[in-house]
């Protein structure tokens, strides 16, 4: 951990207590309200040098450290995306800070487009694997052999099983599938959606994959869940746009909260 991350860890511990965090969470578009369920201390990103500043509406740019279902968590209410500044490693410092706070597990959520007619808007999907369709990588330029991160089982099978068991226990339907990362910010074309469906993707989005790569580089166990806000381009009559994403995200957010609350004690 470098000096910047170490200084931030000390600052956060001075504000929120020195007890080690067990789980880190990153919340996607329209899902930031989940941080309000945390009994803890919120710290705005603008008090954390190097953290992403607000660049996308629908995010809540603050770090909240506290208790959720008896588990000490650190929740990032917003993320930086590659499309904002062309930096695939934009979330590296926040992830280093989560690790420095003690987190060994990272759970990511995102808003995504469904590529499966059986998984309409409002559905949730535990990510089993991903396709990095953008070809970008946050470890480009990293020195040393540690950059050659193996990505088999990047989405920890045991964590995913715990999430699926929690969904079943709460009566919440949760699919399982492959997430494809496009760089954004423009939405995918119908031709791109047809292509990525052929390649085996079940959902598509503009985040998460760089964070998973960085998290595995840092030694964190990873699970991720997508909340479907729309069907992929050409699969419905929806008018795609970010406002539509924000409007639809709360449908899946309620399911995500139920699953996370049930899963955390087991994690």
Backbone as CSV, one residue per row, in Angstrom:
resi,resn,N_x,N_y,N_z,CA_x,CA_y,CA_z,C_x,C_y,C_z
1,UNK,0.853,-1.193,0.000,0.000,0.000,0.000,0.889,1.243,0.000
2,UNK,0.631,2.185,-0.906,1.489,3.360,-1.007,1.107,4.413,0.038
3,UNK,1.847,5.496,0.049,1.672,6.531,1.069,0.279,7.151,1.005
4,UNK,-0.214,7.423,-0.199,-1.528,8.063,-0.325,-2.613,7.193,0.283
5,UNK,-2.574,5.896,-0.006,-3.580,4.989,0.539,-3.435,4.873,2.056
6,UNK,-2.205,4.794,2.541,-1.973,4.685,3.991,-2.504,5.899,4.739
7,UNK,-2.268,7.086,4.168,-2.765,8.308,4.807,-4.286,8.320,4.852
8,UNK,-4.914,7.873,3.775,-6.372,7.845,3.738,-6.933,6.826,4.735
9,UNK,-6.281,5.680,4.853,-6.728,4.668,5.817,-6.704,5.243,7.229
10,UNK,-5.634,5.931,7.581,-5.533,6.530,8.929,-6.615,7.585,9.131
11,UNK,-6.837,8.416,8.116,-7.862,9.456,8.210,-9.239,8.840,8.425
12,UNK,-9.558,7.804,7.654,-10.864,7.152,7.762,-11.013,6.479,9.122
13,UNK,-9.968,5.830,9.596,-10.036,5.174,10.899,-10.187,6.187,12.029
14,UNK,-9.586,7.345,11.879,-9.775,8.399,12.884,-11.236,8.843,12.936
15,UNK,-11.908,8.847,11.780,-13.303,9.293,11.703,-14.294,8.191,12.078
16,UNK,-14.008,6.972,11.608,-15.001,5.894,11.698,-14.610,4.772,12.641
17,UNK,-13.457,4.873,13.294,-13.018,3.817,14.197,-12.017,2.898,13.529
18,UNK,-11.158,2.310,14.353,-10.043,1.509,13.829,-10.392,0.044,13.635
19,UNK,-11.609,-0.374,14.009,-11.989,-1.769,13.828,-11.892,-2.176,12.379
20,UNK,-11.353,-3.361,12.098,-11.167,-3.777,10.706,-12.489,-4.013,9.991
21,UNK,-12.525,-3.590,8.760,-13.672,-3.838,7.880,-13.586,-5.273,7.374
22,UNK,-14.724,-5.936,7.292,-14.731,-7.306,6.768,-15.072,-7.350,5.287
23,UNK,-16.005,-6.491,4.871,-16.496,-6.532,3.493,-16.556,-5.123,2.924
24,UNK,-16.076,-4.965,1.688,-16.234,-3.720,0.955,-17.326,-3.881,-0.090
25,UNK,-18.114,-2.830,-0.281,-19.163,-2.850,-1.296,-19.027,-1.637,-2.195
26,UNK,-19.275,-1.838,-3.484,-19.340,-0.733,-4.438,-20.739,-0.730,-5.037
27,UNK,-21.394,0.424,-4.992,-22.778,0.540,-5.446,-22.833,1.226,-6.805
28,UNK,-23.698,0.707,-7.681,-23.799,1.221,-9.034,-24.873,2.274,-9.204
29,UNK,-25.124,2.655,-10.460,-26.074,3.721,-10.793,-27.450,3.448,-10.203
30,UNK,-27.979,4.448,-9.479,-29.300,4.333,-8.900,-29.382,3.461,-7.670
31,UNK,-28.242,2.930,-7.206,-28.237,1.995,-6.084,-27.608,2.605,-4.836
32,UNK,-27.223,3.883,-4.913,-26.509,4.531,-3.812,-27.293,4.596,-2.522
33,UNK,-28.627,4.530,-2.603,-29.422,4.643,-1.373,-29.176,3.478,-0.422
34,UNK,-28.587,2.371,-0.932,-28.313,1.232,-0.053,-27.354,1.629,1.070
35,UNK,-26.515,2.644,0.813,-25.583,3.096,1.846,-26.317,3.667,3.050
36,UNK,-27.560,4.138,2.834,-28.332,4.715,3.933,-28.730,3.659,4.964
37,UNK,-28.648,2.389,4.576,-28.990,1.311,5.508,-27.852,1.026,6.488
38,UNK,-26.691,1.624,6.260,-25.523,1.358,7.103,-25.594,2.194,8.377
39,UNK,-25.394,1.564,9.516,-25.277,2.273,10.784,-23.813,2.636,10.969
40,UNK,-23.444,3.827,10.470,-22.035,4.177,10.498,-21.761,5.619,10.172
41,UNK,-20.548,5.868,9.708,-20.047,7.221,9.475,-19.852,7.447,7.973
42,UNK,-20.592,8.397,7.371,-20.368,8.724,5.962,-19.277,9.781,5.807
43,UNK,-18.414,9.590,4.836,-17.344,10.546,4.551,-17.417,10.896,3.064
44,UNK,-17.744,12.159,2.717,-17.818,12.539,1.299,-16.489,12.331,0.595
45,UNK,-16.569,11.945,-0.665,-15.352,11.730,-1.441,-14.474,12.970,-1.510
46,UNK,-15.095,14.164,-1.457,-14.271,15.365,-1.592,-13.387,15.601,-0.372
47,UNK,-13.570,14.808,0.680,-12.670,14.844,1.839,-11.591,13.766,1.749
48,UNK,-11.606,12.998,0.666,-10.681,11.872,0.486,-9.870,12.112,-0.791
49,UNK,-8.724,12.770,-0.688,-7.926,13.082,-1.879,-7.637,11.848,-2.725
50,UNK,-7.917,11.977,-4.017,-7.673,10.878,-4.927,-8.896,10.044,-5.214
51,UNK,-9.952,10.198,-4.416,-11.192,9.477,-4.681,-11.925,10.152,-5.841
52,UNK,-12.728,9.381,-6.586,-13.417,9.979,-7.741,-14.420,11.030,-7.318
53,UNK,-14.403,12.138,-7.991,-15.379,13.192,-7.734,-16.637,12.921,-8.556
54,UNK,-17.781,13.477,-8.144,-19.035,13.189,-8.845,-18.925,13.449,-10.342
55,UNK,-19.189,12.407,-11.125,-19.126,12.550,-12.568,-20.340,11.980,-13.263
56,UNK,-21.138,11.200,-12.522,-22.318,10.554,-13.090,-23.471,10.721,-12.112
57,UNK,-24.590,11.247,-12.584,-25.749,11.361,-11.713,-26.271,9.966,-11.386
58,UNK,-26.917,9.864,-10.230,-27.423,8.566,-9.807,-26.482,7.840,-8.877
59,UNK,-25.304,8.439,-8.608,-24.356,7.882,-7.651,-24.348,8.761,-6.400
60,UNK,-23.933,8.192,-5.273,-23.835,8.929,-4.012,-22.374,8.944,-3.605
61,UNK,-21.641,10.008,-3.942,-20.185,10.009,-3.785,-19.720,10.166,-2.338
62,UNK,-19.851,9.107,-1.573,-19.321,9.100,-0.214,-18.976,7.678,0.193
63,UNK,-18.021,7.578,1.106,-17.635,6.310,1.705,-18.303,6.221,3.063
64,UNK,-19.018,5.129,3.315,-19.676,4.928,4.598,-19.097,3.683,5.262
65,UNK,-18.612,3.856,6.485,-18.044,2.744,7.241,-18.913,2.499,8.459
66,UNK,-19.351,1.262,8.637,-20.198,0.959,9.784,-20.696,-0.465,9.753
67,UNK,-21.834,-0.689,10.411,-22.377,-2.038,10.576,-23.606,-2.248,9.688
68,UNK,-23.681,-3.415,9.082,-24.861,-3.848,8.358,-25.050,-5.327,8.647
69,UNK,-26.168,-5.660,9.267,-26.471,-7.045,9.639,-25.348,-7.665,10.468
70,UNK,-24.782,-6.864,11.383,-23.753,-7.368,12.275,-22.374,-7.486,11.660
71,UNK,-22.226,-7.014,10.434,-20.944,-7.096,9.734,-20.393,-5.690,9.522
72,UNK,-19.115,-5.486,9.838,-18.494,-4.176,9.603,-18.142,-4.069,8.124
73,UNK,-18.707,-3.055,7.490,-18.551,-2.892,6.050,-18.047,-1.492,5.728
74,UNK,-17.479,-1.365,4.549,-17.127,-0.062,3.982,-17.796,0.015,2.620
75,UNK,-18.671,1.005,2.442,-19.498,1.073,1.245,-19.117,2.299,0.415
76,UNK,-18.747,2.061,-0.829,-18.479,3.137,-1.779,-19.779,3.427,-2.519
77,UNK,-20.345,4.618,-2.290,-21.642,4.953,-2.857,-21.590,5.356,-4.314
78,UNK,-20.424,5.399,-4.897,-20.291,5.728,-6.310,-18.943,5.271,-6.818
79,UNK,-18.831,5.143,-8.103,-17.584,4.695,-8.725,-17.219,5.635,-9.862
80,UNK,-15.946,5.591,-10.250,-15.514,6.265,-11.472,-15.546,5.244,-12.603
81,UNK,-15.970,5.690,-13.779,-16.042,4.825,-14.948,-14.922,5.178,-15.928
82,UNK,-14.528,4.217,-16.732,-13.510,4.465,-17.747,-13.909,5.628,-18.648
83,UNK,-15.197,5.695,-19.004,-15.633,6.688,-19.989,-15.554,8.128,-19.493
84,UNK,-15.344,8.324,-18.168,-15.292,9.687,-17.657,-13.980,10.382,-18.008
85,UNK,-12.865,9.664,-17.855,-11.562,10.281,-18.130,-10.634,9.383,-18.939
86,UNK,-11.142,8.255,-19.385,-10.298,7.337,-20.148,-9.277,6.624,-19.294
87,UNK,-9.613,6.387,-18.016,-8.676,5.743,-17.094,-9.308,4.465,-16.552
88,UNK,-8.838,3.314,-17.041,-9.398,2.042,-16.586,-9.052,1.758,-15.127
89,UNK,-8.003,2.412,-14.609,-7.563,2.177,-13.224,-8.083,3.246,-12.269
90,UNK,-9.155,3.932,-12.644,-9.642,5.052,-11.841,-10.039,4.648,-10.426
91,UNK,-10.425,3.387,-10.219,-10.867,2.938,-8.896,-9.753,2.244,-8.104
92,UNK,-8.533,2.354,-8.562,-7.456,1.647,-7.865,-7.257,2.160,-6.439
93,UNK,-7.155,3.463,-6.254,-6.927,3.996,-4.910,-8.062,3.634,-3.948
94,UNK,-9.340,3.832,-4.317,-10.399,3.417,-3.395,-10.333,1.935,-3.025
95,UNK,-9.962,1.078,-3.973,-9.861,-0.348,-3.666,-8.660,-0.630,-2.756
96,UNK,-7.565,0.072,-2.973,-6.414,-0.081,-2.074,-6.788,0.347,-0.658
97,UNK,-7.609,1.383,-0.543,-8.049,1.848,0.771,-8.946,0.803,1.432
98,UNK,-9.861,0.204,0.672,-10.704,-0.851,1.242,-9.850,-1.990,1.787
99,UNK,-8.846,-2.392,1.015,-7.952,-3.454,1.476,-7.191,-3.013,2.718
100,UNK,-6.756,-1.747,2.736,-6.029,-1.222,3.891,-6.880,-1.147,5.143
101,UNK,-8.198,-0.992,4.965,-9.118,-0.967,6.101,-9.392,-2.371,6.644
102,UNK,-8.891,-3.378,5.935,-9.032,-4.754,6.413,-9.918,-5.640,5.578
103,UNK,-10.600,-5.087,4.590,-11.521,-5.889,3.783,-10.773,-6.987,3.032
104,UNK,-11.296,-8.184,3.110,-10.770,-9.304,2.333,-11.729,-9.709,1.224
105,UNK,-12.953,-9.180,1.303,-13.997,-9.510,0.339,-14.566,-8.237,-0.250
106,UNK,-14.812,-8.244,-1.552,-15.419,-7.106,-2.244,-16.680,-7.584,-2.943
107,UNK,-17.789,-6.878,-2.703,-19.037,-7.142,-3.411,-19.360,-5.922,-4.253
108,UNK,-19.535,-6.132,-5.548,-19.847,-5.042,-6.468,-21.278,-5.167,-6.950
109,UNK,-21.941,-4.039,-7.124,-23.246,-4.023,-7.764,-23.202,-3.063,-8.944
110,UNK,-24.060,-3.292,-9.901,-24.130,-2.386,-11.044,-25.523,-2.437,-11.651
111,UNK,-25.826,-1.421,-12.439,-27.007,-1.425,-13.291,-26.574,-1.948,-14.646
112,UNK,-27.363,-2.843,-15.229,-26.947,-3.497,-16.466,-28.121,-3.647,-17.420
113,UNK,-27.776,-3.899,-18.678,-28.772,-4.219,-19.683,-28.879,-5.726,-19.821
114,UNK,-30.084,-6.238,-19.818,-30.293,-7.680,-19.932,-30.226,-8.125,-21.389
115,UNK,-29.619,-9.275,-21.607,-29.570,-9.875,-22.940,-30.415,-11.146,-23.001
116,UNK,-31.152,-11.402,-21.927,-31.956,-12.614,-21.804,-33.419,-12.223,-21.600
117,UNK,-34.305,-12.573,-22.536,-35.720,-12.218,-22.386,-36.333,-12.752,-21.094
118,UNK,-35.756,-13.807,-20.528,-36.263,-14.355,-19.270,-35.780,-13.555,-18.061
119,UNK,-34.992,-12.513,-18.301,-34.436,-11.700,-17.231,-34.787,-10.228,-17.521
120,UNK,-36.044,-9.835,-17.351,-36.492,-8.494,-17.727,-36.005,-7.432,-16.747
121,UNK,-36.209,-6.142,-17.067,-35.858,-5.071,-16.119,-36.485,-5.332,-14.757
122,UNK,-35.695,-5.087,-13.715,-36.122,-5.395,-12.358,-35.539,-6.694,-11.848
123,UNK,-35.000,-7.527,-12.759,-34.358,-8.771,-12.358,-32.958,-8.495,-11.812
124,UNK,-32.412,-9.453,-11.086,-31.030,-9.369,-10.618,-30.282,-10.621,-11.049
125,UNK,-28.968,-10.466,-11.245,-28.132,-11.558,-11.730,-26.807,-11.583,-11.000
126,UNK,-26.465,-12.718,-10.398,-25.137,-12.905,-9.823,-24.174,-13.188,-10.969
127,UNK,-23.086,-12.427,-11.030,-22.143,-12.580,-12.143,-21.251,-13.796,-11.905
128,UNK,-21.233,-14.683,-12.882,-20.412,-15.900,-12.825,-19.052,-15.676,-13.491
129,UNK,-19.043,-14.834,-14.524,-17.818,-14.595,-15.295,-18.044,-13.331,-16.118
130,UNK,-16.998,-12.843,-16.751,-17.182,-11.655,-17.586,-16.446,-11.780,-18.910
131,UNK,-16.856,-10.933,-19.840,-16.175,-10.749,-21.124,-15.715,-9.303,-21.178
132,UNK,-14.424,-9.097,-21.264,-13.872,-7.742,-21.341,-13.876,-7.314,-22.803
133,UNK,-15.061,-6.933,-23.293,-15.213,-6.622,-24.708,-14.472,-5.354,-25.086
134,UNK,-14.197,-4.486,-24.119,-13.496,-3.232,-24.409,-12.035,-3.466,-24.766
135,UNK,-11.451,-4.539,-24.237,-10.026,-4.797,-24.439,-9.126,-3.975,-23.550
136,UNK,-9.709,-3.095,-22.725,-8.912,-2.258,-21.826,-8.584,-3.025,-20.554
137,UNK,-7.516,-2.593,-19.863,-7.130,-3.287,-18.638,-6.487,-2.292,-17.676
138,UNK,-6.913,-2.267,-16.399,-6.362,-1.292,-15.446,-4.936,-1.590,-15.023
139,UNK,-4.406,-2.745,-15.403,-3.037,-3.101,-15.003,-2.013,-2.820,-16.103
140,UNK,-2.463,-2.254,-17.219,-1.510,-1.875,-18.265,-0.554,-0.823,-17.694
141,UNK,0.739,-1.068,-17.828,1.750,-0.166,-17.287,2.263,-0.577,-15.922
142,UNK,1.584,-1.523,-15.265,2.038,-2.026,-13.964,3.339,-2.815,-14.155
143,UNK,4.310,-2.580,-13.283,5.586,-3.282,-13.383,5.549,-4.583,-12.581
144,UNK,6.376,-5.522,-12.981,6.533,-6.752,-12.211,5.574,-7.851,-12.627
145,UNK,5.849,-9.049,-12.127,5.074,-10.216,-12.531,3.690,-10.273,-11.900
146,UNK,3.444,-9.485,-10.848,2.137,-9.529,-10.190,1.021,-9.062,-11.115
147,UNK,1.377,-8.348,-12.183,0.352,-7.849,-13.112,-0.316,-8.969,-13.905
148,UNK,0.314,-10.142,-13.954,-0.247,-11.261,-14.717,-1.247,-12.017,-13.841
149,UNK,-2.372,-11.396,-13.629,-3.367,-11.899,-12.677,-4.206,-13.000,-13.323
150,UNK,-4.257,-14.187,-12.732,-5.157,-15.220,-13.270,-6.607,-14.822,-13.019
151,UNK,-7.466,-15.035,-13.991,-8.858,-14.596,-13.873,-9.848,-15.755,-13.872
152,UNK,-9.349,-16.999,-13.824,-10.265,-18.117,-13.636,-10.856,-18.003,-12.231
153,UNK,-12.157,-18.161,-12.121,-12.846,-18.011,-10.836,-12.597,-16.646,-10.208
154,UNK,-12.491,-15.617,-11.059,-12.353,-14.260,-10.527,-13.541,-13.906,-9.651
155,UNK,-14.715,-14.421,-10.027,-15.925,-14.256,-9.217,-16.027,-15.496,-8.333
156,UNK,-15.647,-15.338,-7.078,-15.447,-16.448,-6.166,-16.673,-17.377,-6.118
157,UNK,-16.516,-18.646,-6.471,-17.672,-19.559,-6.496,-18.361,-19.707,-5.141
158,UNK,-17.579,-19.727,-4.055,-18.182,-19.882,-2.731,-18.996,-18.657,-2.357
159,UNK,-18.488,-17.467,-2.665,-19.239,-16.246,-2.392,-20.520,-16.205,-3.219
160,UNK,-20.400,-16.603,-4.478,-21.590,-16.597,-5.341,-22.631,-17.582,-4.813
161,UNK,-22.183,-18.728,-4.342,-23.113,-19.703,-3.774,-23.817,-19.132,-2.547
162,UNK,-23.079,-18.391,-1.728,-23.683,-17.761,-0.547,-24.749,-16.749,-0.957
163,UNK,-24.466,-15.973,-1.997,-25.422,-14.981,-2.482,-26.675,-15.659,-3.033
164,UNK,-26.492,-16.722,-3.789,-27.643,-17.427,-4.353,-28.467,-18.095,-3.254
165,UNK,-27.800,-18.603,-2.230,-28.525,-19.190,-1.090,-29.308,-18.112,-0.342
166,UNK,-28.705,-16.924,-0.210,-29.395,-15.814,0.457,-30.612,-15.383,-0.345
167,UNK,-30.472,-15.360,-1.665,-31.617,-15.007,-2.515,-32.751,-16.011,-2.320
168,UNK,-32.406,-17.280,-2.308,-33.428,-18.316,-2.126,-34.093,-18.194,-0.758
169,UNK,-33.277,-17.909,0.261,-33.809,-17.805,1.624,-34.785,-16.650,1.769
170,UNK,-34.597,-15.593,0.977,-35.474,-14.423,1.060,-36.595,-14.464,0.027
171,UNK,-36.650,-15.536,-0.742,-37.672,-15.630,-1.771,-37.444,-14.691,-2.929
172,UNK,-36.179,-14.319,-3.148,-35.826,-13.376,-4.211,-35.246,-14.129,-5.397
173,UNK,-35.838,-13.959,-6.543,-35.318,-14.613,-7.744,-33.998,-13.964,-8.154
174,UNK,-32.972,-14.781,-8.335,-31.653,-14.262,-8.735,-31.049,-15.207,-9.767
175,UNK,-30.854,-14.704,-10.955,-30.241,-15.491,-12.021,-28.727,-15.534,-11.830
176,UNK,-28.067,-16.214,-12.730,-26.606,-16.332,-12.698,-26.127,-16.257,-14.139
177,UNK,-25.086,-15.477,-14.419,-24.682,-15.374,-15.804,-23.405,-14.595,-16.033
178,UNK,-23.152,-14.285,-17.289,-21.922,-13.639,-17.752,-22.211,-12.179,-18.090
179,UNK,-21.351,-11.300,-17.604,-21.469,-9.849,-17.797,-20.422,-9.405,-18.811
180,UNK,-20.817,-8.607,-19.778,-19.886,-8.073,-20.770,-19.662,-6.586,-20.534
181,UNK,-18.388,-6.189,-20.537,-18.047,-4.781,-20.316,-17.764,-4.078,-21.639
182,UNK,-18.561,-3.045,-21.917,-18.294,-2.100,-22.996,-17.841,-0.799,-22.348
183,UNK,-16.990,-0.045,-23.034,-16.399,1.141,-22.409,-17.404,2.255,-22.161
184,UNK,-18.493,2.355,-22.985,-19.374,3.495,-22.869,-18.640,4.762,-23.332
185,UNK,-19.253,5.966,-23.175,-20.537,6.205,-22.536,-21.754,5.987,-23.434
186,UNK,-21.557,5.862,-24.747,-22.704,5.592,-25.606,-23.202,4.178,-25.334
187,UNK,-24.515,3.995,-25.478,-25.067,2.659,-25.345,-24.667,1.809,-26.551
188,UNK,-24.778,0.508,-26.395,-24.391,-0.417,-27.444,-25.373,-0.344,-28.616
189,UNK,-24.900,-0.695,-29.799,-25.778,-0.768,-30.968,-26.484,-2.124,-30.980
190,UNK,-27.599,-2.232,-31.692,-28.237,-3.544,-31.820,-27.290,-4.604,-32.373
191,UNK,-26.412,-4.227,-33.308,-25.462,-5.192,-33.869,-24.474,-5.665,-32.798
192,UNK,-24.027,-4.734,-31.957,-23.114,-5.122,-30.874,-23.811,-6.040,-29.879
193,UNK,-25.071,-5.775,-29.612,-25.824,-6.641,-28.701,-25.968,-8.039,-29.294
194,UNK,-26.274,-8.125,-30.579,-26.374,-9.443,-31.218,-25.043,-10.173,-31.146
195,UNK,-23.943,-9.445,-31.367,-22.612,-10.052,-31.351,-22.264,-10.579,-29.961
196,UNK,-22.502,-9.775,-28.929,-22.089,-10.189,-27.591,-22.985,-11.299,-27.052
197,UNK,-24.243,-11.341,-27.484,-25.109,-12.471,-27.114,-24.563,-13.758,-27.733
198,UNK,-24.087,-13.652,-28.970,-23.516,-14.821,-29.642,-22.277,-15.321,-28.907
199,UNK,-21.535,-14.393,-28.312,-20.316,-14.748,-27.580,-20.608,-15.307,-26.191
200,UNK,-21.869,-15.268,-25.758,-22.225,-15.912,-24.498,-22.543,-14.995,-23.346
201,UNK,-22.693,-13.692,-23.590,-23.012,-12.761,-22.502,-24.507,-12.795,-22.191
202,UNK,-24.815,-12.596,-20.922,-26.199,-12.527,-20.453,-26.617,-11.124,-20.054
203,UNK,-25.641,-10.246,-19.834,-25.908,-8.858,-19.445,-24.753,-8.003,-19.930
204,UNK,-25.017,-6.703,-20.058,-24.003,-5.801,-20.582,-23.999,-4.520,-19.762
205,UNK,-22.821,-3.934,-19.580,-22.724,-2.699,-18.824,-21.407,-1.986,-19.055
206,UNK,-21.217,-0.871,-18.308,-20.074,0.021,-18.524,-19.164,0.123,-17.309
207,UNK,-19.180,-0.873,-16.437,-18.374,-0.787,-15.211,-17.962,-2.182,-14.763
208,UNK,-17.517,-2.275,-13.516,-17.316,-3.516,-12.768,-16.079,-4.310,-13.171
209,UNK,-15.901,-4.592,-14.452,-14.792,-5.443,-14.874,-13.430,-4.872,-14.472
210,UNK,-13.154,-3.564,-14.682,-11.850,-3.049,-14.233,-11.663,-3.211,-12.725
211,UNK,-12.741,-3.035,-11.966,-12.655,-3.156,-10.509,-12.381,-4.593,-10.090
212,UNK,-12.969,-5.537,-10.816,-12.720,-6.950,-10.509,-11.254,-7.292,-10.772
213,UNK,-10.722,-6.824,-11.876,-9.310,-7.078,-12.190,-8.411,-6.490,-11.111
214,UNK,-8.681,-5.237,-10.722,-7.886,-4.590,-9.677,-8.031,-5.317,-8.339
215,UNK,-9.247,-5.732,-8.008,-9.478,-6.417,-6.739,-8.714,-7.726,-6.676
216,UNK,-8.705,-8.475,-7.772,-7.959,-9.732,-7.780,-6.450,-9.456,-7.692
217,UNK,-5.997,-8.397,-8.328,-4.593,-7.983,-8.225,-4.224,-7.687,-6.775
218,UNK,-5.178,-7.108,-6.022,-4.948,-6.752,-4.625,-5.211,-7.912,-3.670
219,UNK,-5.636,-9.048,-4.202,-5.862,-10.220,-3.375,-7.221,-10.319,-2.726
220,UNK,-8.188,-9.530,-3.175,-9.531,-9.566,-2.606,-10.373,-10.659,-3.266
221,UNK,-11.215,-11.312,-2.469,-12.229,-12.199,-3.019,-13.357,-11.330,-3.560
222,UNK,-13.982,-11.772,-4.653,-14.931,-10.907,-5.355,-16.252,-11.630,-5.626
223,UNK,-17.340,-10.901,-5.419,-18.659,-11.290,-5.912,-19.285,-10.053,-6.521
224,UNK,-20.190,-10.253,-7.470,-20.833,-9.109,-8.120,-22.257,-9.470,-8.514
225,UNK,-23.134,-8.469,-8.411,-24.543,-8.651,-8.747,-24.991,-7.484,-9.625
226,UNK,-25.702,-7.811,-10.693,-26.248,-6.793,-11.594,-27.745,-6.643,-11.378
227,UNK,-28.215,-5.396,-11.407,-29.642,-5.108,-11.406,-30.021,-4.684,-12.823
228,UNK,-30.924,-5.417,-13.452,-31.289,-5.132,-14.838,-32.216,-3.913,-14.912
229,UNK,-31.810,-2.939,-15.703,-32.613,-1.720,-15.849,-33.259,-1.609,-17.225
230,UNK,-32.828,-2.426,-18.168,-33.345,-2.352,-19.538,-32.957,-3.623,-20.274
231,UNK,-33.558,-3.810,-21.420,-33.110,-4.850,-22.345,-32.071,-4.240,-23.275
232,UNK,-31.195,-5.083,-23.795,-30.181,-4.605,-24.719,-30.798,-3.967,-25.948
233,UNK,-30.045,-3.070,-26.593,-30.534,-2.349,-27.768,-31.066,-3.316,-28.821
234,UNK,-32.257,-3.007,-29.334,-32.867,-3.838,-30.359,-33.700,-4.978,-29.820
235,UNK,-33.711,-5.165,-28.495,-34.461,-6.281,-27.906,-35.811,-5.842,-27.352
236,UNK,-36.079,-4.533,-27.343,-37.361,-4.035,-26.852,-37.618,-2.663,-27.458
237,UNK,-38.740,-2.065,-27.086,-39.084,-0.734,-27.579,-38.646,0.371,-26.623
238,UNK,-37.876,0.028,-25.589,-37.433,1.023,-24.614,-36.571,2.087,-25.278
239,UNK,-36.686,3.320,-24.765,-35.798,4.401,-25.178,-34.640,4.439,-24.192
240,UNK,-33.488,3.923,-24.609,-32.366,3.798,-23.691,-31.737,5.150,-23.390
241,UNK,-31.310,5.318,-22.167,-30.645,6.540,-21.727,-30.382,6.454,-20.245
242,UNK,-29.548,7.366,-19.738,-29.172,7.291,-18.327,-30.351,7.593,-17.409
243,UNK,-31.246,8.480,-17.836,-32.425,8.764,-17.018,-33.289,7.516,-16.862
244,UNK,-33.403,6.772,-17.930,-34.162,5.514,-17.872,-33.487,4.547,-16.900
245,UNK,-32.153,4.492,-16.940,-31.410,3.620,-16.029,-31.699,3.986,-14.582
246,UNK,-31.656,5.289,-14.273,-31.897,5.732,-12.892,-33.323,5.442,-12.447
247,UNK,-34.261,5.577,-13.375,-35.659,5.327,-13.030,-35.918,3.855,-12.735
248,UNK,-35.234,2.968,-13.465,-35.491,1.537,-13.334,-34.640,0.871,-12.251
249,UNK,-33.510,1.480,-11.896,-32.591,0.852,-10.928,-33.242,0.508,-9.594
250,UNK,-34.140,1.364,-9.049,-34.736,1.014,-7.746,-35.501,-0.307,-7.730
251,UNK,-35.989,-0.765,-8.888,-36.705,-2.044,-8.929,-35.789,-3.183,-8.495
252,UNK,-34.586,-3.195,-9.047,-33.633,-4.226,-8.669,-32.945,-3.938,-7.346
253,UNK,-32.871,-2.656,-6.979,-32.172,-2.286,-5.743,-32.829,-2.901,-4.521
254,UNK,-34.155,-2.951,-4.514,-34.842,-3.550,-3.370,-34.481,-5.025,-3.229
255,UNK,-34.373,-5.712,-4.358,-33.987,-7.121,-4.330,-32.534,-7.272,-3.880
256,UNK,-31.673,-6.385,-4.393,-30.262,-6.431,-4.003,-30.094,-6.246,-2.502
257,UNK,-30.828,-5.287,-1.930,-30.711,-5.038,-0.496,-31.130,-6.275,0.303
258,UNK,-32.211,-6.912,-0.101,-32.670,-8.105,0.608,-31.621,-9.210,0.542
259,UNK,-31.027,-9.398,-0.631,-30.016,-10.443,-0.792,-28.773,-10.140,0.027
260,UNK,-28.294,-8.889,-0.043,-27.083,-8.523,0.677,-27.264,-8.654,2.181
261,UNK,-28.412,-8.209,2.675,-28.666,-8.323,4.124,-28.634,-9.783,4.571
262,UNK,-29.195,-10.668,3.762,-29.220,-12.081,4.124,-27.856,-12.748,3.954
263,UNK,-27.065,-12.268,2.994,-25.780,-12.903,2.715,-24.656,-12.486,3.636
264,UNK,-24.681,-11.239,4.105,-23.548,-10.701,4.863,-23.165,-11.531,6.090
265,UNK,-24.109,-11.965,6.922,-23.689,-12.762,8.083,-22.928,-14.035,7.698
266,UNK,-23.302,-14.635,6.583,-22.616,-15.858,6.136,-21.256,-15.550,5.531
267,UNK,-21.113,-14.349,4.966,-19.821,-13.970,4.374,-18.827,-13.615,5.457
